[in-house]
Amino acid sequence: MEHTKWYGKTQSSGQGLVYDDETGQSIAVAYNPDDAERIAKDHNAAPDLLEALQALAAICEDEDRFPLHTETAALAIAKATQ
């Protein structure tokens, strides 16, 4: 899945707009402009967070540690990669 950068900016209406930097496509409108920036930052961080979770889950599974957390991580990874 291609992951492009999103950015949030305040519109003249005072609302926030989330847009795709590569295509210029509007992704979302937020009534609070701070939320637009937060949505964009979360989207941009998601691939790194997923990679870190996958690495940590693999270590825990290999060492047979924290089985409940490993199962929870596996469920989250499945949701993120569907």
MDTraj code that builds the backbone (N, CA, C; nanometers):
import mdtraj as md
import numpy as np

residues = "MET GLU HIS THR LYS TRP TYR GLY LYS THR GLN SER SER GLY GLN GLY LEU VAL TYR ASP ASP GLU THR GLY GLN SER ILE ALA VAL ALA TYR ASN PRO ASP ASP ALA GLU ARG ILE ALA LYS ASP HIS ASN ALA ALA PRO ASP LEU LEU GLU ALA LEU GLN ALA LEU ALA ALA ILE CYS GLU ASP GLU ASP ARG PHE PRO LEU HIS THR GLU THR ALA ALA LEU ALA ILE ALA LYS ALA THR GLN".split()
xyz = np.array([
    [0.0844, -0.1182, 0.0000],
    [0.0000, 0.0000, 0.0000],
    [0.0887, 0.1243, 0.0000],
    [0.0635, 0.2115, -0.0926],
    [0.1383, 0.3363, -0.1016],
    [0.0976, 0.4288, 0.0124],
    [0.1963, 0.4882, 0.0749],
    [0.1666, 0.5792, 0.1860],
    [0.2178, 0.7174, 0.1484],
    [0.1257, 0.8117, 0.1385],
    [0.1644, 0.9481, 0.1045],
    [0.1506, 1.0369, 0.2268],
    [0.2204, 1.1477, 0.2272],
    [0.2149, 1.2433, 0.3382],
    [0.0869, 1.3241, 0.3312],
    [0.0293, 1.3439, 0.4470],
    [-0.0868, 1.4311, 0.4606],
    [-0.0449, 1.5542, 0.5382],
    [-0.1097, 1.6651, 0.5102],
    [-0.0837, 1.7903, 0.5806],
    [-0.2151, 1.8540, 0.6217],
    [-0.2124, 1.9242, 0.7320],
    [-0.3284, 1.9981, 0.7782],
    [-0.3018, 2.1460, 0.7671],
    [-0.4018, 2.2188, 0.7239],
    [-0.3870, 2.3646, 0.7191],
    [-0.5212, 2.4289, 0.7496],
    [-0.5144, 2.5510, 0.7984],
    [-0.6352, 2.6247, 0.8340],
    [-0.6883, 2.6967, 0.7102],
    [-0.8178, 2.6824, 0.6872],
    [-0.8834, 2.7490, 0.5764],
    [-0.9280, 2.8884, 0.6199],
    [-0.9653, 2.9704, 0.5249],
    [-1.0128, 3.1053, 0.5572],
    [-1.1419, 3.1004, 0.6400],
    [-1.2141, 2.9890, 0.6337],
    [-1.3377, 2.9730, 0.7108],
    [-1.3088, 2.9426, 0.8579],
    [-1.1801, 2.9164, 0.8892],
    [-1.1431, 2.8811, 1.0253],
    [-1.1432, 2.7312, 1.0494],
    [-1.1908, 2.6545, 0.9514],
    [-1.1871, 2.5097, 0.9631],
    [-1.0512, 2.4583, 0.9168],
    [-1.0208, 2.3355, 0.9548],
    [-0.8959, 2.2744, 0.9123],
    [-0.9196, 2.1810, 0.7958],
    [-0.8280, 2.1776, 0.7029],
    [-0.8360, 2.0887, 0.5874],
    [-0.7159, 1.9949, 0.5913],
    [-0.7423, 1.8660, 0.5760],
    [-0.6364, 1.7671, 0.5631],
    [-0.6271, 1.7341, 0.4150],
    [-0.5056, 1.7424, 0.3605],
    [-0.4904, 1.7127, 0.2188],
    [-0.3670, 1.6277, 0.1941],
    [-0.3709, 1.5579, 0.0815],
    [-0.2616, 1.4711, 0.0390],
    [-0.1597, 1.5561, -0.0349],
    [-0.0362, 1.5526, 0.0123],
    [0.0677, 1.6369, -0.0462],
    [0.0984, 1.5996, -0.1907],
    [0.0926, 1.4719, -0.2228],
    [0.1295, 1.4260, -0.3575],
    [0.0240, 1.4607, -0.4622],
    [-0.1036, 1.4388, -0.4264],
    [-0.2115, 1.4580, -0.5237],
    [-0.2848, 1.5902, -0.5075],
    [-0.2703, 1.6532, -0.3896],
    [-0.3458, 1.7741, -0.3611],
    [-0.4901, 1.7473, -0.3242],
    [-0.5283, 1.6193, -0.3181],
    [-0.6649, 1.5795, -0.2871],
    [-0.7003, 1.6145, -0.1431],
    [-0.8198, 1.6694, -0.1245],
    [-0.8715, 1.6937, 0.0104],
    [-0.9113, 1.5600, 0.0710],
    [-0.8658, 1.5353, 0.1932],
    [-0.8942, 1.4096, 0.2615],
    [-1.0074, 1.4283, 0.3623],
    [-1.0010, 1.5360, 0.4381],
    [-1.1004, 1.5579, 0.5436],
    [-1.1069, 1.7052, 0.5783],
    [-1.2212, 1.7438, 0.6337],
    [-1.2384, 1.8780, 0.6883],
    [-1.2646, 1.8622, 0.8371],
    [-1.1935, 1.9385, 0.9179],
    [-1.2125, 1.9350, 1.0627],
    [-1.2634, 2.0711, 1.1075],
    [-1.3616, 2.0704, 1.1957],
    [-1.4153, 2.1974, 1.2448],
    [-1.3123, 2.2735, 1.3264],
    [-1.2273, 2.2000, 1.3964],
    [-1.1188, 2.2607, 1.4726],
    [-0.9899, 2.2451, 1.3908],
    [-0.9244, 2.3536, 1.3514],
    [-0.8047, 2.3425, 1.2682],
    [-0.6921, 2.2624, 1.3333],
    [-0.6855, 2.2606, 1.4659],
    [-0.5832, 2.1796, 1.5339],
    [-0.6045, 2.0309, 1.5079],
    [-0.7308, 1.9904, 1.4928],
    [-0.7603, 1.8503, 1.4654],
    [-0.7096, 1.8081, 1.3283],
    [-0.7131, 1.8970, 1.2316],
    [-0.6635, 1.8648, 1.0978],
    [-0.5147, 1.8310, 1.1035],
    [-0.4390, 1.9086, 1.1762],
    [-0.2951, 1.8824, 1.1900],
    [-0.2726, 1.7507, 1.2643],
    [-0.3530, 1.7245, 1.3656],
    [-0.3399, 1.6005, 1.4438],
    [-0.3699, 1.4786, 1.3562],
    [-0.4739, 1.4861, 1.2748],
    [-0.5091, 1.3757, 1.1848],
    [-0.3937, 1.3496, 1.0882],
    [-0.3382, 1.4549, 1.0319],
    [-0.2277, 1.4400, 0.9372],
    [-0.1051, 1.3784, 1.0052],
    [-0.0715, 1.4247, 1.1241],
    [0.0451, 1.3705, 1.1946],
    [0.0258, 1.2232, 1.2279],
    [-0.0950, 1.1865, 1.2721],
    [-0.1225, 1.0461, 1.3031],
    [-0.1070, 0.9595, 1.1787],
    [-0.1604, 1.0065, 1.0675],
    [-0.1490, 0.9329, 0.9416],
    [-0.0026, 0.9165, 0.9019],
    [0.0748, 1.0223, 0.9144],
    [0.2149, 1.0179, 0.8738],
    [0.2984, 0.9271, 0.9639],
    [0.2607, 0.9147, 1.0909],
    [0.3348, 0.8311, 1.1857],
    [0.2957, 0.6837, 1.1767],
    [0.1816, 0.6538, 1.1191],
    [0.1281, 0.5174, 1.1206],
    [0.2239, 0.4115, 1.0660],
    [0.2918, 0.4308, 0.9526],
    [0.3804, 0.3255, 0.9034],
    [0.4948, 0.2932, 1.0001],
    [0.5520, 0.3941, 1.0625],
    [0.6603, 0.3712, 1.1586],
    [0.6091, 0.3000, 1.2835],
    [0.4907, 0.3383, 1.3290],
    [0.4325, 0.2726, 1.4457],
    [0.3999, 0.1263, 1.4168],
    [0.3479, 0.0979, 1.2982],
    [0.3176, -0.0394, 1.2603],
    [0.4456, -0.1228, 1.2538],
    [0.5494, -0.0681, 1.1944],
    [0.6768, -0.1394, 1.1845],
    [0.7335, -0.1705, 1.3235],
    [0.7269, -0.0740, 1.4135],
    [0.7768, -0.0944, 1.5493],
    [0.6943, -0.2012, 1.6216],
    [0.5623, -0.1968, 1.6056],
    [0.4763, -0.2955, 1.6698],
    [0.5049, -0.4350, 1.6156],
    [0.5253, -0.4473, 1.4856],
    [0.5567, -0.5774, 1.4267],
    [0.6889, -0.6321, 1.4809],
    [0.7885, -0.5469, 1.4938],
    [0.9189, -0.5903, 1.5454],
    [0.9081, -0.6335, 1.6912],
    [0.8398, -0.5545, 1.7719],
    [0.8236, -0.5898, 1.9135],
    [0.7423, -0.7183, 1.9312],
    [0.6384, -0.7351, 1.8518],
    [0.5564, -0.8562, 1.8602],
    [0.6388, -0.9792, 1.8222],
    [0.7233, -0.9654, 1.7212],
    [0.8077, -1.0777, 1.6795],
    [0.9059, -1.1167, 1.7890],
    [0.9646, -1.0182, 1.8548],
    [1.0579, -1.0463, 1.9648],
    [0.9850, -1.1173, 2.0784],
    [0.8700, -1.0671, 2.1158],
    [0.7931, -1.1281, 2.2254],
    [0.7513, -1.2702, 2.1894],
    [0.7124, -1.2905, 2.0636],
    [0.6715, -1.4239, 2.0208],
    [0.7904, -1.5197, 2.0195],
    [0.9044, -1.4739, 1.9678],
    [1.0250, -1.5576, 1.9633],
    [1.0706, -1.5987, 2.1027],
    [1.0570, -1.5088, 2.1977],
    [1.1014, -1.5355, 2.3337],
    [0.9906, -1.5934, 2.4204],
    [0.8726, -1.6148, 2.3590],
    [0.7566, -1.6686, 2.4304],
    [0.7266, -1.5880, 2.5564],
    [0.7243, -1.4569, 2.5394],
    [0.6980, -1.3660, 2.6517],
    [0.5733, -1.2846, 2.6220],
    [0.5066, -1.2446, 2.7268],
    [0.3905, -1.1566, 2.7190],
    [0.2857, -1.2064, 2.6177],
    [0.2367, -1.3304, 2.6322],
    [0.1450, -1.3857, 2.5317],
    [0.0179, -1.3033, 2.5111],
    [-0.0368, -1.2470, 2.6172],
    [-0.1588, -1.1672, 2.6015],
    [-0.1308, -1.0426, 2.5186],
    [-0.0200, -0.9756, 2.5454],
    [0.0156, -0.8555, 2.4701],
    [0.0512, -0.8899, 2.3254],
    [0.1161, -1.0049, 2.3069],
    [0.1514, -1.0478, 2.1713],
    [0.0245, -1.0736, 2.0900],
    [-0.0755, -1.1337, 2.1526],
    [-0.2025, -1.1588, 2.0848],
    [-0.2733, -1.0273, 2.0516],
    [-0.2724, -0.9346, 2.1449],
    [-0.3330, -0.8036, 2.1211],
    [-0.2612, -0.7308, 2.0070],
    [-0.1285, -0.7401, 2.0069],
    [-0.0503, -0.6776, 1.8987],
    [-0.0845, -0.7417, 1.7649],
    [-0.0995, -0.8727, 1.7626],
    [-0.1326, -0.9426, 1.6381],
    [-0.2681, -0.8964, 1.5843],
    [-0.3639, -0.8761, 1.6731],
    [-0.4952, -0.8269, 1.6301],
    [-0.4851, -0.6858, 1.5726],
    [-0.4072, -0.6003, 1.6375],
    [-0.3896, -0.4640, 1.5879],
    [-0.3174, -0.4624, 1.4536],
    [-0.2171, -0.5465, 1.4394],
    [-0.1431, -0.5562, 1.3126],
    [-0.2375, -0.6037, 1.2024],
    [-0.3213, -0.7022, 1.2310],
    [-0.4170, -0.7515, 1.1317],
    [-0.5120, -0.6411, 1.0868],
    [-0.5618, -0.5613, 1.1819],
    [-0.6505, -0.4506, 1.1451],
    [-0.5794, -0.3494, 1.0562],
    [-0.4545, -0.3220, 1.0887],
    [-0.3802, -0.2189, 1.0143],
    [-0.3381, -0.2643, 0.8749],
    [-0.3331, -0.3949, 0.8533],
    [-0.2815, -0.4439, 0.7259],
    [-0.3888, -0.5083, 0.6388],
    [-0.5154, -0.4983, 0.6775],
    [-0.6244, -0.5561, 0.5968],
    [-0.6377, -0.4842, 0.4657],
])
top = md.Topology()
chain = top.add_chain()
for i, resn in enumerate(residues, 1):
    res = top.add_residue(resn, chain, resSeq=i)
    for name in ("N", "CA", "C"):
        top.add_atom(name, md.element.get_by_symbol(name[0]), res)
traj = md.Trajectory(xyz[None], top)
